[in-house]
Amino acid sequence: MPTTNEWATAEHALAYLSRADAIPHRTEGEATLLEFVSRDVKRILDLGTGDGRLLALLKIDRPQAQAVALDFSPTMLQAARERFASDPTITVIEH
């Protein structure tokens, strides 16, 4: 029996986004990511970018970095494209 990937559905993606800020220890995890990515990084690849939240956090202190945001969820891709519409240093790719 084939497995259905729920991330391909708008309902699943939107349900995640509605509760994402309430995920326990999320802020601590994001802080750890920011700590370990060099501030002088030139390129960032964000696999499974979702709505681009982590990439947006990285770009605050690393505005010079070129970035690729990759996801396959149409709902998440739309959110990432909207988030990064005015940033020519970020390319959003469906894959």
C-alpha positions as CSV (number, residue, x, y, z in Angstrom):
1,M,0.0,0.0,0.0
2,P,1.6,3.4,-1.0
3,T,2.2,5.9,1.7
4,T,0.6,9.3,1.3
5,N,2.8,12.3,2.1
6,E,0.6,14.6,4.1
7,W,2.8,17.6,3.4
8,A,1.5,17.7,-0.1
9,T,-2.0,18.7,1.3
10,A,-2.8,22.2,2.1
11,E,-4.7,21.2,5.2
12,H,-1.7,19.5,6.8
13,A,0.7,22.3,5.9
14,L,-1.7,25.0,7.2
15,A,-2.4,23.0,10.4
16,Y,1.4,22.9,11.1
17,L,1.8,26.6,10.5
18,S,-1.0,27.4,12.9
19,R,0.8,25.5,15.7
20,A,4.4,26.0,14.8
21,D,5.1,28.7,17.3
22,A,3.9,26.5,20.1
23,I,6.3,23.7,19.4
24,P,8.3,23.1,22.6
25,H,11.9,24.3,22.6
26,R,11.6,25.6,19.1
27,T,13.3,28.9,20.0
28,E,16.2,27.1,21.6
29,G,16.6,25.0,18.5
30,E,16.6,28.0,16.3
31,A,19.1,29.8,18.5
32,T,21.4,26.7,18.2
33,L,21.2,26.8,14.4
34,L,22.1,30.5,14.4
35,E,25.0,29.9,16.7
36,F,26.5,27.2,14.4
37,V,26.1,28.9,11.0
38,S,29.0,31.2,10.3
39,R,28.0,34.9,10.0
40,D,30.2,35.2,6.9
41,V,28.6,32.3,5.0
42,K,28.3,32.9,1.3
43,R,25.6,30.3,0.4
44,I,22.8,28.6,2.2
45,L,20.8,25.6,1.1
46,D,17.6,25.2,3.1
47,L,16.2,21.7,2.3
48,G,12.5,21.4,3.4
49,T,12.3,25.2,3.8
50,G,8.6,25.1,4.7
51,D,7.5,28.7,4.9
52,G,11.1,29.9,5.1
53,R,11.1,30.8,8.8
54,L,14.6,29.4,9.5
55,L,16.1,30.9,6.4
56,A,14.6,34.3,7.2
57,L,16.2,34.1,10.7
58,L,19.6,33.2,9.1
59,K,19.4,36.1,6.6
60,I,18.9,38.7,9.4
61,D,22.6,38.4,10.4
62,R,23.8,37.1,7.1
63,P,22.2,39.4,4.5
64,Q,25.1,38.9,2.1
65,A,24.4,35.2,1.7
66,Q,22.8,33.8,-1.4
67,A,20.2,31.1,-0.6
68,V,18.2,28.4,-2.1
69,A,15.0,27.4,-0.4
70,L,13.7,24.0,-1.5
71,D,10.4,22.3,-0.7
72,F,7.7,20.2,-2.4
73,S,4.6,21.3,-0.5
74,P,2.6,23.8,-2.7
75,T,1.3,25.5,0.4
76,M,4.7,25.9,2.0
77,L,6.2,27.0,-1.3
78,Q,3.6,29.7,-1.7
79,A,4.3,31.0,1.8
80,A,8.1,31.0,1.2
81,R,7.7,32.8,-2.1
82,E,5.5,35.5,-0.4
83,R,8.1,35.8,2.4
84,F,11.0,36.2,0.1
85,A,9.3,38.1,-2.8
86,S,11.4,41.2,-2.2
87,D,14.8,39.4,-1.6
88,P,16.6,38.7,-4.9
89,T,19.3,36.8,-3.0
90,I,16.9,33.9,-2.3
91,T,15.7,31.4,-4.9
92,V,12.7,29.3,-4.0
93,I,12.6,25.9,-5.8
94,E,9.9,23.2,-5.9
95,H,11.5,19.7,-5.7
